[in-house]
Amino acid sequence: MVRALILRGPGTNCDMETGYAFEMAGAEVEYVYIDALLKYKTTILNSGILAIPGGFTYGDDLGAGTVMAARLNTIKGIMKEFVDKGNLIIGICNGFQILVKMGLLPGFAGRSVSLTVIPKARFCDQWLDLEVSNNRCVFTKGITHLYIPMANSEGRLVVRDSLILRELERGDYIALRYITKGPTCSDKRIAGLTDLTGRILGLMPHPERNLFPHSPPDWQDGRLGGEGLKVFKNAVEYFK
Amino acid sequence: MIYIEKGIKQDRDDPVSHVLREDIQLLGISGVERVHINEIFWIQGTLNKGSIERLIKEVIVDPIIEEYSIDKPLSREGTSITITYKPGVFDAEASTLKEVAHTLGYKIDRVKTGKRYILKGNLSREDIYLIRDRLLMNEMIQMEVVKMDFPSPDPYKFKKNIIPIREIDDKELLKISKEGLLALNLSEMKEIQSYFIREGRESTDLELEMIAQTWSEHCFHKTFKSPIRVEPEDYYNKKTLFDSIKGATEDIDADWVLLSFSDNAGAIEFDEDYAVTYKVETHNHPSALEPYGGAGTGVGGVIRDTLGVGLGAKPFASTDIFCFGDINTELSTLPEGVLHPKRIMRGVVAGVRDYGNRMGIPTVGGGVYFDKAFNYNPLIFVGSVGIIEKKYLKKEVREGDLIVAIGGKTGRDGIHGATFSSLSLDEESQEVSGGAVQIGNPIEEKKVLDVLLKARDRGLYRAITDCGAGGFSSAVGEMGSVVGAVVDLETAKLKYAGLSCWEIWVSESQERMVLAVPISKLKELKEVLEEENVEYTIIGQFGGGRLIVRYEGEIVGDLDPEFLFNGIPLKEKRAKIRETRRKACKFHYPEDLKGIFLSLLSSDNIGSRKWIIRQYDHEVQAGNVVGVFSGNSSPSDGIVIRPLLGSERAVVLGFGVNPLYGKEDPYSMAASVIDESLRNLIAAGGSLKNAAMLDNFCFGDVSCEEGLGDLVAAVKACYDYATSFCIPFISGKDSLNNFFIDCKGQKVQKVSIPPTLLISSISVIEDYHFAMTTNFKGDGNLIYLIGETKNELGGSEFARIMDIEGVVPSVDSIIAKKVFEMVSKGMRKNLFLSVHDLSDGGLGVALAEMGFSNRIGCRISLSKLESDLREDILLFSESNSRFLVEIRKENVREFELLFKDLPIFQIGRTEGDSLIIDAEDEILIDLPIEELYKRWKEAVEW
C-alpha cells in the first residue's frame, strides 16, 4: 500500500480532509509537521506521495505560502530527488502557492509565475467548473471535467511575461483551467499546473472538498458529488 | 535600523489599492487619481548588505509582482502617509518575519511593519486627514509614523501595593472603585471591606482587581442571579431570572443533554460515543470601537470555549449573527468617536472572516440585521460548535496538579475587558478603554488547537479552561475554586517588559489556555508542545484551599475562594412590565403592491447575504451538507454539517433573532425567536426529539424598572416555550447595558438598543440523507402552506416599509409543536421535495426565495387560504410556525393524512419561470423569477 505523507505547518487546515481523501483512495496516510520534516530530512523518501494541503501557513504573512516555501527550500534537493525517483507531489491551494513560490512549479529556471491577490481583494469560496486537458499529469489522468470549490484570496495566477505563458501552453504544463474567467481572473484561466515530469500537481481549487454525494451545494438538484476523489485515486493507482 | 519598502510593480494590477480608491470615492472625495500601498519593514539586527538582499529575496519580496528599495522609500508620486501599529499591539507580519528569519539563520533582534499610502490627485489637507482617519487607521490600535524608533518599555520594579480599605467611609470606597475602573457598587465595596476586616489586614491592588473581575456583570451575571420583584406581582413567580432558564432545563430533564450551564459550553448527545458542544458569545463593546480586532477576538474567544469544554472538543463550525446600525446613516449625525455602521460592518465581517478562515473552522452562517437602533451599539454574536468523545466530557483538578499556561504570551491587552464590557459606552469610551481592544493571532490559536487534541488523546492533563474575560485570574480562580491554587506570577511569559503583577493576573491577552497537569505527565506534555513550537510555562500548582498569588516569592493576593465565588451581595432588583399592543391597527391597502414586494426583496434585512458568506471559508473540513444557500442561491433555513467524515450522522443548526419585535413586545419577541430557531432546525431536517437551545440576551439599560421589565418578559417567554416545546437550554450568555450616552445635542440623551434575544438551536439528524433544502426542485409539483396566517404585522419588514404598526406575532405552542413533529415525520417518509419556513417578509418573500436556485416559478391563489384577511396581510404577515412545502402529486394523500388535524392549504403549484399570485380572479403579482432574483441579489453588496 502506498504511503501518502501529509505535510502540516502552523496554520495548515485542510490536512484532515486531504488525508481522508487519500485513505478513501486506498493509501496509507501519515502526517508530518514541517519542523520534523526538516529535522529528519529523508523521511519523505519512505513515502510515495507528498501532499501539501490547504490552509494559511504562517497566516499568509509576507505573501501566501512564502514562509513555508522559504523553509522547504532548504530541502528542495531532496524533494527533487523524491520526484525523480518516480514519486508524486500534490499541492492544493496553499500547497500550490508553496510549490510555486519554491519554484518547483512549473519548474523553469528561476521564478516564472506567481499567485497573487484576486481582483475583489478578499477571500472567496465558490464552486467552479474546471476543464482538464493534460497528457502528462498523473493526478488528472482520465479526468476531463471537475466541479470543485475555490477558497482563497491569493489565487490569481500571473506569469512573468508572455514567453512564459507560451512555454506553459506549448510544453503542456497547464493541468486545469477554469471554464469561465471567474473570480480569480488568472492568466489564461489557469487553475493548476504540472511540471515536466507530470508527477507534481499544484491547483488552487479543492478536490478534497468534493468527496461525498452531499459535497456540492446543489446535490439535491441532481448534481451528486464525489468527483474530486478521482484525483486522489489516480495517485494511488499510479503505484499499482 | 534597516528600512525596507516594497510595493507592487507599477505595471502590475493592484486590486487592494483599487478597493481603497473606491472607498475614498465613497467618502465623497473625487480628486484621487491613483493610490499606492507599500509595505515597510523596520529591522534591527546584525545584517550585512549581502544578507539583507538574501533575506529580501527569500521571504520578503515576490520577484514576479513586487519591487523594493532599501534605506529609502520607493519612488512613487503623491502625498504619503505612513501608518503602523501602536506599541504593544500585535503585529503579525513582524512576528512571522522575525520567527522565519531566525529559523533561516539571520540575526534579527526586532522587527516592526507599517504601510505607506501614497495618494495622488487633487486632494486638500482636509481630504487627506479624512482619508487617514476614516480608512487608513483606527486610533485605538494604530498611529501615524513621523520617525520610527523601537522604544524599550521601562522594566517593572516590583512593589507590593497595599490598598487600605478597612477604615474608610462610603465615599472613599466608591472612589477606589471608580478610580480603579473596578465597576463595583457600594454594597459590593462594603462586603469587600468587611471581608478584609475579618481577615485582619488591608487589601492589595491585585486582590481588588480579582474580586472586581469575578463579580463583574460580564463574569457573574448579577442581573440574572439577583432576587427580583416584578410589578404586577403575579406576572413572574420565580426568585431570579436564571431560575427560569436553568429551571426550564431542570423541569424538562432531557436525557440527550450531557452538559448544561456547568462548563465552558453546553453539550448534547451526537451518537453512542460522541457529544456535540455549543457555545454562543457576544463581543459587542470591543467591536463597536475596533470592529476588525473586536470581532476577530470574539471568534477566537468562543473557539477557546470549545477547546476548554470537558478536556477539549474539536471545533467544526462557527456561527455569526450581527445587528448593525442603519447603513444609510448620515455620517455627520453621529457623535464624535462613533464609527459609521458601514465601517463597523465591514470591519466585523473581515474580522470574523480572517480569524475563522485562518483557524480552518467553517463559518457556516447566521444572519445580519440592520436598524438605526444599533447605530451606537452594534451586536456581534459568535458561536462555536465542537465534537468530543463523551469520555472526555469530565474534568477534575487534584491537589498537586501543576498549573500550566500554554499558547500566547501575556501583554497589556484587554486590561479591564471584563469590567469594561459591563459598563455602557459613551463618547469617551475610545479614550479610557484603549487596553480593552486587541488584535488576535489565529495561527497561534490554531497551533494550540492542534497540540491540545493530541495531548488530550494521550491523557496528559486532567482539566483545562480558557483564558477569557479576567485572564489568569478567572481561569486559575475557577479551576482552583475547590482545591485552591498557588501561582508565581513572575514565571508568566510576557510580550514585553513593564507589566505590573496585577496586570499580568487580569490581562486578557488572547490565545491562552490553562491546564491542570499531573506531575508524572509533564515530560510527555512538554514533548508534544515542543514538537509544534507551542509556548508553555508552569505558573504554579493547585492545592492548599486558598487562592494565593505570589510575585518573586512575596504574597500579593490571598483570597478565600468561598468569599470570591459566593460572597457577592445580591440586592433585590425591581422590574415593571409595560403594556403592549394587543389590537391590529388600520391602514390603507398599498397602491403599488408589486412595488412594495420588490422593495421588500431588496431591503437591507431581506436582500442576499452572498457577499458575506462567500468571504467565509464555509466548506473547510468537508462536512457541509446544507449551507447558507440551498442549491446555489435560495437562502436555507438551517445549516446541516457532518462533524465526523466516517459517520452519516449530521448536526443541524437554527437561529432566531428579531429586534424589531423586541421593540414592540419583548414576550412575543422571545416566543417568536424560539419558534423561528426551531422552524429553521425542522425545515432543514432536524427534530424536536433531541434538540436544545442557547440563549443570548442583549438588552439596553436594565438599571431602570421598565428596562428590566422587558428582560423579565423575555425570560418568562423562554421558560414558557422551552417547557411547552420540551426543548432545554444548554448554555447562555447575557450582555446588558448596551446603551450609549450621546452628549452631542442640546441635552444628554441615553440611547438603548431594542430588547434582543438570539436563540441558537441544535439537533442531530440520524442520517444526512434526511437533510432538506429550501429550493423548488421541478415543474408541476404542489405547494402547500402549513400553518395559520394571522393579522400579525407588528415589527414586520412590511410594517417597516409601510411605516405602520401592528401586533407582534404570537406562538400557539400546542399547534406549533404538532406542526414541527409532523414536518419532521414527513421528511423521514420522503414526502417533500423542498421545505422553507416563513419569516421576514412572509409568504411572498418565501415563495420568491424558493424559486431562485433553479429559476422555477409558481402559480399561487391566495383564496385557497380561506381567510377573511386582506391580500397584503396574507402575503406579508410574519405569523409563526408556518412552512411552505413542495410535494409530488403522488404523495399528496399520505401528506394530507399525516396532517389531517392541522391547518394546511394547497395554495398552488410550481410552474414556468414567473411568480404569479392571484386572489379571486385578480392577478396581484406576476414577475419573472430572474427579475426578483436580481433585485434580491444586488440589494446589499458592500
Boltz contact constraints between the chains, C-beta under 6 A:
constraints:
  - contact:
      token1: [A, 10]
      token2: [B, 443]
      max_distance: 6.0
  - contact:
      token1: [A, 10]
      token2: [B, 447]
      max_distance: 6.0
  - contact:
      token1: [A, 11]
      token2: [B, 443]
      max_distance: 6.0
  - contact:
      token1: [A, 11]
      token2: [B, 446]
      max_distance: 6.0
  - contact:
      token1: [A, 13]
      token2: [B, 360]
      max_distance: 6.0
  - contact:
      token1: [A, 13]
      token2: [B, 620]
      max_distance: 6.0
  - contact:
      token1: [A, 17]
      token2: [B, 622]
      max_distance: 6.0
  - contact:
      token1: [A, 20]
      token2: [B, 645]
      max_distance: 6.0
  - contact:
      token1: [A, 33]
      token2: [B, 532]
      max_distance: 6.0
  - contact:
      token1: [A, 56]
      token2: [B, 358]
      max_distance: 6.0
  - contact:
      token1: [A, 58]
      token2: [B, 96]
      max_distance: 6.0
  - contact:
      token1: [A, 59]
      token2: [B, 92]
      max_distance: 6.0
  - contact:
      token1: [A, 59]
      token2: [B, 358]
      max_distance: 6.0
  - contact:
      token1: [A, 59]
      token2: [B, 443]
      max_distance: 6.0
  - contact:
      token1: [A, 61]
      token2: [B, 92]
      max_distance: 6.0
  - contact:
      token1: [A, 61]
      token2: [B, 93]
      max_distance: 6.0
  - contact:
      token1: [A, 61]
      token2: [B, 96]
      max_distance: 6.0
  - contact:
      token1: [A, 62]
      token2: [B, 59]
      max_distance: 6.0
  - contact:
      token1: [A, 63]
      token2: [B, 62]
      max_distance: 6.0
  - contact:
      token1: [A, 66]
      token2: [B, 59]
      max_distance: 6.0
  - contact:
      token1: [A, 67]
      token2: [B, 100]
      max_distance: 6.0
  - contact:
      token1: [A, 70]
      token2: [B, 58]
      max_distance: 6.0
  - contact:
      token1: [A, 70]
      token2: [B, 59]
      max_distance: 6.0
  - contact:
      token1: [A, 111]
      token2: [B, 63]
      max_distance: 6.0
  - contact:
      token1: [A, 114]
      token2: [B, 62]
      max_distance: 6.0
  - contact:
      token1: [A, 114]
      token2: [B, 64]
      max_distance: 6.0
  - contact:
      token1: [A, 114]
      token2: [B, 65]
      max_distance: 6.0
  - contact:
      token1: [A, 116]
      token2: [B, 65]
      max_distance: 6.0
  - contact:
      token1: [A, 117]
      token2: [B, 15]
      max_distance: 6.0
  - contact:
      token1: [A, 119]
      token2: [B, 15]
      max_distance: 6.0
  - contact:
      token1: [A, 121]
      token2: [B, 15]
      max_distance: 6.0
  - contact:
      token1: [A, 121]
      token2: [B, 16]
      max_distance: 6.0
  - contact:
      token1: [A, 121]
      token2: [B, 19]
      max_distance: 6.0
  - contact:
      token1: [A, 122]
      token2: [B, 615]
      max_distance: 6.0
  - contact:
      token1: [A, 123]
      token2: [B, 353]
      max_distance: 6.0
  - contact:
      token1: [A, 123]
      token2: [B, 357]
      max_distance: 6.0
  - contact:
      token1: [A, 123]
      token2: [B, 615]
      max_distance: 6.0
  - contact:
      token1: [A, 124]
      token2: [B, 614]
      max_distance: 6.0
  - contact:
      token1: [A, 125]
      token2: [B, 614]
      max_distance: 6.0
  - contact:
      token1: [A, 125]
      token2: [B, 617]
      max_distance: 6.0
  - contact:
      token1: [A, 125]
      token2: [B, 618]
      max_distance: 6.0
  - contact:
      token1: [A, 149]
      token2: [B, 619]
      max_distance: 6.0
  - contact:
      token1: [A, 151]
      token2: [B, 617]
      max_distance: 6.0
  - contact:
      token1: [A, 160]
      token2: [B, 64]
      max_distance: 6.0
  - contact:
      token1: [A, 209]
      token2: [B, 619]
      max_distance: 6.0
  - contact:
      token1: [A, 209]
      token2: [B, 622]
      max_distance: 6.0
  - contact:
      token1: [A, 214]
      token2: [B, 625]
      max_distance: 6.0
  - contact:
      token1: [A, 214]
      token2: [B, 768]
      max_distance: 6.0
  - contact:
      token1: [A, 217]
      token2: [B, 627]
      max_distance: 6.0
  - contact:
      token1: [A, 217]
      token2: [B, 629]
      max_distance: 6.0
  - contact:
      token1: [A, 217]
      token2: [B, 632]
      max_distance: 6.0
  - contact:
      token1: [A, 218]
      token2: [B, 631]
      max_distance: 6.0
  - contact:
      token1: [A, 218]
      token2: [B, 632]
      max_distance: 6.0
  - contact:
      token1: [A, 220]
      token2: [B, 773]
      max_distance: 6.0
  - contact:
      token1: [A, 221]
      token2: [B, 631]
      max_distance: 6.0
